[in-house]
Amino acid sequence: MDTLAELRAGRLACATRLDLSCGLTEFPREIFDLADSLETLNLSGNALDALPDDLGRLHKLRVLFCSDNRFTTLPESIGQCTKLDIVGLKANRIAHVPAVALPPSLRWLILTDNQIEEIPETLGHCTGMQKLMLAGNRLVRLPDSTAACRQLEMLRISANRFEALPEWVRSLPRLSWLAAGGNTFDTQAEDAAITARSVPHVAWQDLTLGKKLGEGASGVIHQATLGPSQRGVAVKLFKGAVTSDGWPHSEMTACIAAGAHPTLIAAQSRINGHPDGTEGLVMPLVPPSFRTLAGPPSLASCTRDIYTDDAKWTADIALRIASDIASAMQHLHARGILHGDLYAHNILWNAQGGGRLGDFGAGWMTGSLDASQTAALQRLEMRAFGCLLEELLERCTDAPPAAMSALKDRCMHPNVAARPSFDEALRVLQQEAAS
């Protein structure tokens, strides 16, 4: 029996989670029979354009997903749910966000890929907000009240119409992962970067695709061979649609502009002549002995990665990984690139080879910003590095390096200006390794 039939038959009593994706055009009133237990409601992938006015009857609801539906307005009744922690309505047709639709309890709001032109001042009432996903809309500003969201750690405002970054962005004490590419202020910087640092072009017919290595929101990565020599490479083919991080074009620009670096997985070539016109990049093939350092955050962890129980290493290995990633980030910052997603789940590692940083999905260029703006935004990424150091240190099997621990504290300092640069961080780590 399908889930909707089970719900209507009363067989889901006391359920804490409900997932319904079955072409719904109206909200099933039987959901209210679960009001005393339901905590997670996922109605994504339907044809809904409204939620009931009495949604607040779901008084235990903490997570609400209604992505890939037909909403044109964020339902006001969402604001009645006083325990809501996570709300996601990406890929709808939302143009209007009423002030009362944002419950102050929100920790994670996902409105990616809609048609929103303005966010109400009540966003500033969500003082516990940690993750705010607004890429792919029509925003030219965020309300000044957002400065009160001092717990905010991830902000995605790429692929909008901002003519300048909000000033308060530079001083948020916990902001670590910022993506703002593909905006009005950033367009010239992207164009200049991809012109100045172009890479060789490779004909599609010279590539032979092998097995799929992975797939993300922006594209699919394949193992491949190139040319008569059959050199092993990785190929990323882009999907073209806006993602939670922004436009694939911004990712391509950052990946190309990054250039070659021994601890960075960046573009070697750009693909020409795909039969469907698909854009793609050729990247180095990382040996199979490398594995992902951690998994992405969960609904519960929100902004912090999930490590397996056996994720352990010696202090020397932790120091090597940290040094390799600091070196990669120093290289990016020197080239005017913000990574935007410095996370363990974007790092490959092995005990002998250290760490390799990849995934430029949230990457963007700072060429249109002045020196003080750029320096401040680079210090935001230092907090992301501090989170990584903290996670590496927690999993050391022997005494962690004292200098690395002290550096972690400095990277996570609430005063953004007090944080070190990656130049300094790399020096500290290299000195520790040499001692």
Buried (B, 14 or more C-beta within 10 A) or exposed (E): EEBBEBBBEEEBEEBEEBEBEEEBEEBBEBBBBBEEBBBBBBBBBBEBBBBBEEBBEBEBBBBBBBBBBBBEBBBBBBBBBEEBBBBBBBBBEBBBBBEBBBBBBBBBBBBBBBEBBBBBEBBBBBBBBBBBBBBBBEBBBBBEBBBBBBBBBBBBBBBBBBEEBBEBBBBBBBBBBBBBBBBEBBBEBBEBBBEEBEBEEBEBEBBEEBEEBEEBEBBBBBBBBBEEEEEEBBBBBBBEEBBBBBBBBBBBBBBBBBBEBEBBBBBBBBBEEBEEEBBBBBBBBBEEEBEBBBBEBEBEEBBBBBBEEEBEBBBEBBBBBBBBBBBBBBBBBEBBBBBBBBBBBBBBBBEEBBBBBBBBBBBBBBBBBEEEBBBBBBBBBBBBBBBBBBBBBEBBEEEBBEBBBEBBEBBBBEEBEEBBBBEBBBBBBBEBBEE
